[in-house]
């Protein structure tokens, strides 16, 4: 496992130089084959628009590092209310309550290590696989008919004056927007530190839950698990750069994203040629082939809910 060395200068380098692996432009055929997450690209855009955001995120990283080092992580289960905002033009896009609940069920399984694949984690990683102990409860569903055939990653779906839906109580509820995303993008999330007016996660309606409009190979609800990982301060496991850092000490160094379902063991081309954790939720593999978080990732997420943490308001009684 890699040694984690975190400083403000390293963090700023991560923000500014992680463009080797930005979201690719995909054709209609590759939309099915390759996962498309725009979270890193959206982050780079927001950093270029708002210089203060980099400072805020640097402060969050410093807090996270200190909380982990001192063991000052939140105690007890975190329960997150979820507001699902559905934007639809067609009846298929107006996804059912059953489809929405299937997604909530997947999140609860994945973040509490009760997913059926959890016991399939290879022995080389069994010592670091984690039960995050975060639960999700469906709080409300907001629906809105729209004339837009697709939505871009410009946060317009989060703004009523742009035809979207404003978030509901974003400092105490996770807002999840479901719509038809353009460009082969399955989803994207706002990292901690951004404005509350756009905080939350966006999921393509064909990658939401396990039934209805959900389409293979992204029909097991893992797109939301992946994106909520970003919302909880996790990076892509390859660090969005060749042999980059995901700021987690117990995940192997990946040379790039993995797609589909790689055969195990899959070796990295980075220094030491470690076996890659291709089954980690923060890689780009198919839904059926991602099924674990690590203890280091758990620590990063739980640090957010500590006193003074960026998402501490969600931990309040």
N, C-alpha and C positions, 0 to 999 in steps of 0.2 A: 504494500500500500504506500501511497505517496506521502511525503512529509509536507505539511501545510505551513507556509510562511506567508503571513498576511501583513501588509502595510498599506498605508494610503497610496503610496506610489505604485505598488503592485495593483491595487484596486483600480486606480485611474488608468493604468495600462490595459487592464481587462476591459474597462468600458470603451476605450478609444481604439483598441487594436484587435478586437475580436471579430473582425469582419471577414475572416477567411471562410467562415462557415455560415454566412447569412442565408436567409431563406431563399431558395432557388425559385426561378420562374418555371412552373411546371405545365406540361401539356395535358390534354384531357386524358390520355392514356396513363401518364405517370401520376396523376392525381390519386389513382387507386393504389398504386404500388408504393408511393413514398409519403411518409408523414410530413406535413408542412406546419411548423409552428413559427409564428411571427413575433414572439415575445422579445427576442433579442433585437430584431430589427426595429421594432417599435420603441424599445428602450433607447437605442442609438439616436433615433429621430427626436425623442423627447429630451435627451441630453443636449443635443445640438440647439434645440429651441429654448432650453431653460438651463443656463449655467449653474443656477442654485441647486438644481436637482442632484448634480454630481456630488456637491458638498453634503447634501442631506443623506445620500446613499452611502457616502464615505463614513458619515457619523454612525449610520445603522450598522455598517460592517465593523467599525471599531467597538460598538456596543456588543455586537454578536460575539466577536472574538473574546472580549473580556468576560461576558456572561458564561461562555463555554469554559474558559480557563478557570474561572472561579466557581463553577458548578452552580451558578445562580439561574437555574432554569425553572420554568413554571412547574408547580406541583399540582397533580390532579388532572383529570380529564377536561379537555377543552371541547365545548359544544358550540358549533357555529351555525347560526340560522342562515338559510339560503333563500334568497329571493330570485326566482327564475323569470326573466323578462323575455317573452317570446315575440319576435317580429316576423310576420308572415305575409306572403303575397298569395301563396297557393295553400290549399287545404293540407297538403303533405307537410308544409313548413309549419303549420299550426299544430305542433306536436301535442300528443295526448298527455293527460296527467299520468297515465300508466308509464309512458316513456320517460317522463320527467322523474317519477319515483324510482324507476329502474336505475337512473343515474345516481340518485341519492344513495340507493342501496349499494352500488358499486363503490362509491366513495367511502362509505362506512366500512365495507369489507377491506378495501385497499389500505386505508389509514389505520385500521385496527388489526391488520394481519390475519383476517379471517377469510381472505380470498383462497379459493381452492388450490391455487398454484403455489401458495406460500411454502408448503412442504417440499416443493420441487426445487427450491433454491439449491444450487450446487454446494457440496460440502466445503469447497474452498471459500465460499462467502457466508456459510451458515453462522459463523461467529459474529458477523456484523449486520445480519438482517434484523430489521427493526419493526416493532409495533409502535406506531407514532402516537396512538392513544388520542386521536382527534376524531370527534364525531360530527355529523352534519344532519341538520333537521330542516325539512322543507317548511319555510315560513310563509311564503306567498308565491302565487303565479300571476304575473301581469302580462296581458296579451294586447297586441296592437296590430291592426291590419295596415299594410303599407303598399304603396305602388312601386316600391323599389324591388328590382329583380335580384339584386345582390348588394352586398355591403363590403366596403374596403376596411383596412386596418387603421382608419383615421379617427376612430372613436365616435363617429357620427351616430352609431346605434345607441350610444349612451346619452344622447342629447335630444330632448323633445323638439327643440327648435331646428334640428337637422332631420327630423322625421323619426327619431329613435325614442327611447324611453329613459327618462332620468333615473339615476339609481335611488333606491330606497334605503335610508339610514346607513350609508356605506361605512361608517365608523363602527357599527355594531352588527352589520349583516353583510354577508358575502353576496354581492350581486353577480348573477350569471346571465349573460345575454345569449340567446339562441337565435341564430339567423342564418341566411344563406351567404356564407363568406365567399368572396371572389378569389381567383388566382390559385386555387388548389390549397388554400390555407384551411387547416382543421381547427385552429384556435389560436388565441393569444391571451396573455395576462399582463396586468400591471404589477410591477415589482413594488415592494414596500418603499415608501418615500414619496410616491407620486401624489397628485392632488386627489382629494376624496371625491370630487365631482366626476372623475372617470375611473375610480377604483373598482376593480373586479376582474372578471374573466369572460371572454367571448368564445363560444363554441359553435361550429358549423352544425346545422340541424341534422346532417347525415352522419355526424360523429357523436351524437348525444345519446347516452344510455345504451340499452341492449335490445330495443324493440322498435316498432314503428319505422321511422325513416332512417334509422341507423344502418349503415352500409359497411359490409366486410371490405377490408380486414380491420376496420376501425369501428366495430360494432359491439365492443365489450366495455365501453365507457371509460377507457383508459386515457382518452384525449383530455377529459376533464381532470383526471388524476394528475396527469402531466402538467397541465396549465395551472392547477391549484398549487402544485409544487412550486412553480414560479411565483405565484401570488404569495407563497410562504417563504420566499427568498432563496429558492434553489435555482442553480444554474444548470444548463445542459451539462451532461456528464463529461463531455469532451472540452468544456470550457469555451466553446464557440471560437476555437482557434486550434490549429494543428498541435496536438499534445499540450493543450491549454489546461488551465486549472479551473475546477468547479468550486474551489474554496472549501472542499471537504477532504479530510485527511484519510478516510478509510475506503474511498473509492479508487479503483485503478486509474491510471492515466490513459485515456483513450486518444488515439491519433485523429479520429474524426467521428462523425455520427454513424451509427449502424442502422440499416434498414431491413425490412422483412423479418425473417427469423434465422439469425446466424447459428450455425452449428457450434456446439460447445465441445471443447474450449476454443474461443476465438481470441487470438493473441494480438496485442497492440504492437505497432511498429515503433512506439516510443521507447525511450531508454529503459532497459531492463526487460522489455517485451512481456509485460504482465498480461495475465488473462483478463480480458475486458468483461465488465459487469453488464453484459448486453441485456440482461433481464431487468435492469434498473428502470424505474418509471421515467427517469430523466434522459434516457436515450431516445432514439427515433424508431425503435422496432415496432412491429405490428402489435395490436392490442393483446393478442393471445400469447405474446412472447415477452411481455414486461409485467413483472409481478413482485417487485421488492423495492423498498427504500433501505438505506443503511443507517446505522446508529449516528454517524456523523451528520447525515442529512436531518435526522430527527433532532439533533441538538441545535442545528441552525434554525429549524422551524420553531422549536419550543422557545428559543431565545426571544423571538418576536413577542411572545405573550408575557414575558417577565415584566416586573415593575420597571417602567421606563422604556419598554420595548415598543417597536413601531406598531404592533397590533395588540397592545395591552388592553385596549378598550373592549376587545372581544372576550377577554378573560374575566371581565368584571361580572359580579353576581347580578 
